[in-house]
């Protein structure tokens, strides 16, 4: 009886250890899956912002001042929020602050001068909008490639 009790205790310890090892592996897998989901969410969020930047560009091209100002301000706000929540998932060297600064310049220019400025200023405005759109598309793509490389 004592021998069987001892064997049962040893078996219990072995099974408990095996369960602990399995749980540890499951926890690691769950953490990796959660990280992958956060990276994909970041890519999707920046892809949506790139679409918003495209809408800004279209509003500037069609000279819809109020729509363009609202789009620039909204996009600047979204970038500020993303900068806080998504910064660890963004590529090295990307500056959210620079994008926000460009959006503020677009908004300020449109509010003060509208589309009455010189041709050179209009080209500069369009170039800023293109740069913002390209930067956001680039970030989305870069983050997305990171998840594809991890799979």
C-alpha angles and dihedrals in degrees: 000000000000092000092052090048091051092048090049090051092049091047089050091053092048092049091046090052091048090050090050091051091050092048091050090052091047091050091052091048091049091050091050091049091049091051091050090050091051091050091050091048088053091051091049092047092053091045089056089048089050088055089050089050089052088053089051090051091049091049090053092046092051091043096239097156101183093043091049093049092049091047093050093048093046092048092048089053093049090050092050090053093044090049090061098043103031106033095111091057097050124100118265113264096026112128116205087183091061092052091048091048090052091049090050090050090051092049094045093047092050093046093050104034106011112191094322095094125107124285089255091055091048091052089049090050092051091047091054091051091049091049092051092050093047092047093052092046089049093051093049091050094045093050091045091052088053091059092046090052090051093055 
